[in-house]
Amino acid sequence: MSLLQRIFQKYTGVLRSLKAVYVINNVLNAGKLLRNRTLYRHYGVSKSVFSPIGFSDFKHNPHSDEAPWLDRPERLVLLENNPEFQAFPPEIQTEIRRFEREGYMILNRFFNPEDTSQLNKTVDEMLESGKTGYNYTGRKIFNLWESSELARECFFRNPELTNLLSFLLGRRVIPFQSLNFTRGSEQRAHSDAIHMTTQPQGFLIATWIALEDIDEGSGPLAYYPGSHRLPFVSTEDYNSGNGTFTIGSDSNRHYEDKIEEIIAQKGLEKRIFLAKRGDVLIWHSNLLHAGTRITREGATRRSMVCHYYAENAICYHEMSQRPAILPV
Ligand SMILES: O=C(O)CCC(=O)C(=O)O
């Protein structure tokens, strides 16, 4: 975890809004950002790899059509004729088709009860001993994979899963961050693409793992099938409040208002994921999703979310206008 990430895990004050603070952190992580130079040249960005970066920097991208293969107009023909696709069992092929069409797929009972129980035990023990804790949201345990081998090797870097994700994006994925929850997030609808963004667009993917059976009262995950085909929303599409030197302090709230408006305008269908322990839902970077209200007092909702960037894309954070610092 970078120095800034460590500090900002708990901190919610004014420094969060200063672009200069991020620039300092970028310089401290020079080793991980310098490799972006080649990508910046390729995608027509003429600024330092330590500077703030955002959607507006890609207006002159000469390669803006380099979308992931399952987002291209010819995707259906590409998919059905792909030998790797044909080698998947029929039930996985059905789910991959769903991913293309609806922006998500589900792997039933992908993780076994022993591993999910062990991970829950690890989380409880680490919370109790203070070896981990919730970040400023009070709900998310950030990057447990760094301190738990089980979280890292069995879940975050699971080879079968990362191979599947690489297949879906058409490029090798780089495990980027993990979030563990013991109760529902109640987070309003959003797409990951505003928080973890790529150029070309679409080279991020996520897994949502149920670590226990999830019921209606525990604030299950909700998602909006097909919303991945809507235009990507950037800070230019809502009142971010960003200035030359600052990030708007209400940017996230205004973004979520904007998404709520889009959902209502388009009349998007909302589905609830009443997962069984071990189930995995994979979502497209632009699929809208949310944590629903917790209606049963004291309900737990143990789950883990893992985010993956793809190789050879510029990875950044549109909302905070920062380049992403990848762990490798
Ligand atoms: O698990 C949830 O309730 C939502 C998690 C989420 O939205 C995310 O990690 O992007």
The ligand as an SDF file (V2000), in Angstrom:
LIG
                    3D

 10  9  0  0  0  0  0  0  0  0999 V2000
  -20.5010   -4.8160   -1.7520 O   0  0  0  0  0  0  0  0  0  0  0  0
  -21.1360   -3.7810   -1.8960 C   0  0  0  0  0  0  0  0  0  0  0  0
  -22.1380   -3.5200   -1.2350 O   0  0  0  0  0  0  0  0  0  0  0  0
  -20.7050   -2.7910   -2.9400 C   0  0  0  0  0  0  0  0  0  0  0  0
  -19.2490   -2.8660   -3.2170 C   0  0  0  0  0  0  0  0  0  0  0  0
  -18.8580   -1.9390   -4.3050 C   0  0  0  0  0  0  0  0  0  0  0  0
  -19.6660   -1.2390   -4.8220 O   0  0  0  0  0  0  0  0  0  0  0  0
  -17.5080   -1.8520   -4.8130 C   0  0  0  0  0  0  0  0  0  0  0  0
  -16.5930   -2.3890   -4.2100 O   0  0  0  0  0  0  0  0  0  0  0  0
  -17.3250   -1.1960   -5.8780 O   0  0  0  0  0  0  0  0  0  0  0  0
  1  2  2  0
  2  3  1  0
  2  4  1  0
  4  5  1  0
  5  6  1  0
  6  7  2  0
  6  8  1  0
  8  9  2  0
  8 10  1  0
M  END
$$$$
